[in-house]
Amino acid sequence: MPFRNVMIAMAFQFAPILWAGGAAAGPLIIHLILRTKARKIKFPAIEFVRKTHQANINMHKLKHLILLLMRMAAIAMIVLLIARWSMAGWGASRGGPGGSSDPAAVVVVLDNSGSMGYRPRRAGGPQGTGETLLAHGQKLVQQLTGTLPAGSRVAVLSTSTRDSPDIAGGFITDTGSRRASSEQVAAVEGTWGHESLAGAIRQGADLLNNVKDLGRKEMYIVSDMTAQAWRDGSGLNLVADADKRFIVINCPPDDSPAGAVQTGANASIGDLKLGSCFVPAGVEVAIDAEVHRPPTAPELSLVVELDGRSDRRKILKELGPGRSSKEKVLVRPDTEGIVSGKVLLPDIEGVDPLAMDNERHFTLCVGQRAMLLAVQDRTAPEDSDATTFLMRTAIAPEKETERVHRASVLPITSDRLDGGLLKKVDIVMLANVSSLSQSQWNALKSYVEDGGKLWIVSGALLSPQAYNAPHAQALMPVEVGPLENVAGRIGWKMPAPGQEDVLLEPFVSGETSPLTDVRCSRRFGVRSIAEGARVILSYEDDVPAIVRRDVGYGGVTFWNFSPAAEFSNLAGMGRFMVLVQRSLELMLNDWTTTYFLSDAVTVPVPAPRRIKSPSAEVSAPGGKFQPVAERDPGGRSVTIRRVDRVGQWRVRFTAEGQEPVLYGFSVNVPYAESNLKPAAAQDVADLFPPERLQIVTDIAQITGHSQTHSRDLDLTVPVLLAFLVAVTAESFFANRFYRRPARLPVGVSSASGPPGAG
């Protein structure tokens, strides 16, 4: 194949040794110092031989010059041999982008996560109307793979499909590999993917390690260079992969330099926070989210949809350009069942460059109000027990309308509690109840094991001996000690943010005032905590204040305090209502309905009180119901793998002869995926072997980089041959020019002239 535009560059492995080449001037210096100067002698008798003599002198000088050059060349060859002279870029115009005709094993890694859907401003056009960063990167990779030499192999991976058996199978090796690889690259679609590049890069390196018959191994990584895309990179461990070349193709947004991402140009909705996900029909639900308005965007509106119908629209007049604010929207679902919701920013198409965070999904399970059985001690006159009265009032406030109640309260005395009544209620509250019979405890045990909730609130009538009996301890989270009068009134110890139970989240996050100023004057001692029970809240001296225990499909919650004035100052605080309603909500809500893209979602199986031995099916957004095979060993939950689609999911539990139970949940992209903050170039470089990485933005840079790493021509052998030639030539000419005079016959002197003279 003819060479075109061949770029030849000289290179030396030990360049500093070239300074020793100055020694080549040594023979010249010695020659100049020791050369013999001719003496001028005027001798008219030999004037006739002057011309012949001058010719002999010129020839003598020429011989000296030839020998001088041979010796200098020999010294220079010695220096070049030590410096290991080579010619870099030899034949760089041949072959593909690597500048070599050698076939290559190439792995293409495409970041197809949500941020690669960014549509930058191109060529002066409006924001958000250009091609996506993923499409731009795909075109660059297709150009590269289309110029690979014959016999090359290509494998295509992406962050969202790296575990797919169709993708992870290996290299394309058929005769149409260039076309096939280009088609595979084009087939990678943008997703709401949440995985980092680290896993795909490691898998690609492993694929290259399996190639034994090709010496040229390269990996092209298409990325928007956001810090989120390169998270978890510390686990790459590519130091041992120095036999590979890694080229990161940075797809910069807009017409700005690579990495100059303008995070403020993106309108976005943050992660949603629902006030409740299981609600009765007609109860208002608060939805909180942070909204960002770009500097160039018009006034934004926040719209909430329920089952595809607009339910609320809030114009964000106070949200100025380039600012963010926390917004709260109230919705009131009136239809029972699984309600699909969506919060979105409308009318910003062509203004916002990234659409993935312009809407968020949520799911509400809407039903009837729960029934709470409020059990009062049989010895206490009706409404005279402060503990029972305050708890019932906080659960169903008399000043509020019925439509906002989460539960209806059915009051009874402890002597009327039986198994038949338990079948009709969702929660049983024992408020300051002294004791129960063994049969009542057994009925409560069956009720809780089948999914019921038991709420025990302390009071002066509670008998530690009765609650420590074996049939009671089968449910109790603690072994109760004697009633204590606390000197100086003791407070509660609040956990640190991020370490609190979900019950205490509003009091720790700042949504409502903390509980640090609650003071208790009476409480029960705690002798021991049951196995599997969890302490939710403690007193300042670490005595448990709230303890929860799971029993079967249900649970038991024990409050080691009372809102009555003789026990604490809690009832006089607005936080008492928040604590009661929060506890009630968590007892009614066995699980959440809002998830992020993840590998698995665990959904509790409906309690046997609702459906016996159900089978489970799940449907992804827009898909059909498929069986869910994986259950936990106790059969209390099912696990759904690969929750990888944004939108509304459905879970259906069915059993023969029973009505199916339908649950739902929603899946969103974490707001962190909208963080376009660029990764530091040095942090990325530190993940790869030294001098084996280049970050480029176009084909020209990739080609130039490839030439500097293409095949080099080692000139050691030619230099060695030249040295031998120089030494041999010097010896030859020295012997030729300065032959020793022939020996004269005995008796003949040089002064007598040649034989026969005279």
Secondary structure as UniProt FT lines:
FT   STRAND          9..12
FT   TURN            13..14
FT   HELIX           15..25
FT   HELIX           26..34
FT   HELIX           44..49
FT   HELIX           50..83
FT   STRAND          85..88
FT   TURN            89..93
FT   TURN            97..98
FT   STRAND          104..110
FT   HELIX           114..117
FT   TURN            123..124
FT   TURN            127..128
FT   HELIX           133..145
FT   TURN            146..147
FT   TURN            150..151
FT   STRAND          153..158
FT   TURN            159..163
FT   TURN            165..169
FT   TURN            175..176
FT   HELIX           177..187
FT   HELIX           197..209
FT   STRAND          216..223
FT   TURN            227..232
FT   HELIX           233..235
FT   TURN            239..240
FT   TURN            242..243
FT   STRAND          245..250
FT   TURN            254..255
FT   TURN            258..259
FT   HELIX           263..265
FT   STRAND          268..269
FT   STRAND          273..274
FT   STRAND          278..280
FT   TURN            281..282
FT   STRAND          285..292
FT   TURN            295..296
FT   STRAND          301..306
FT   TURN            307..308
FT   STRAND          309..315
FT   TURN            317..318
FT   TURN            321..322
FT   STRAND          324..331
FT   STRAND          337..344
FT   TURN            349..351
FT   TURN            356..357
FT   STRAND          359..367
FT   STRAND          370..376
FT   TURN            378..379
FT   TURN            382..384
FT   HELIX           386..395
FT   TURN            398..399
FT   HELIX           402..404
FT   STRAND          407..413
FT   HELIX           414..416
FT   HELIX           419..422
FT   TURN            423..424
FT   STRAND          427..431
FT   HELIX           438..449
FT   TURN            450..451
FT   STRAND          453..457
FT   TURN            460..461
FT   HELIX           464..467
FT   HELIX           470..473
FT   TURN            474..475
FT   STRAND          478..493
FT   TURN            497..498
FT   HELIX           502..504
FT   HELIX           505..508
FT   TURN            516..517
FT   STRAND          519..529
FT   TURN            531..532
FT   STRAND          534..539
FT   TURN            540..541
FT   STRAND          544..551
FT   TURN            552..553
FT   STRAND          554..559
FT   TURN            565..567
FT   HELIX           570..572
FT   HELIX           575..588
FT   STRAND          594..596
FT   STRAND          598..604
FT   TURN            608..610
FT   STRAND          615..619
FT   TURN            621..622
FT   STRAND          626..627
FT   TURN            633..634
FT   STRAND          637..643
FT   STRAND          647..654
FT   TURN            656..657
FT   STRAND          661..668
FT   HELIX           671..674
FT   HELIX           681..685
FT   TURN            686..687
FT   TURN            690..691
FT   STRAND          693..696
FT   HELIX           699..708
FT   STRAND          713..714
FT   HELIX           716..737
FT   TURN            746..747
FT   HELIX           750..752
FT   TURN            755..756
//
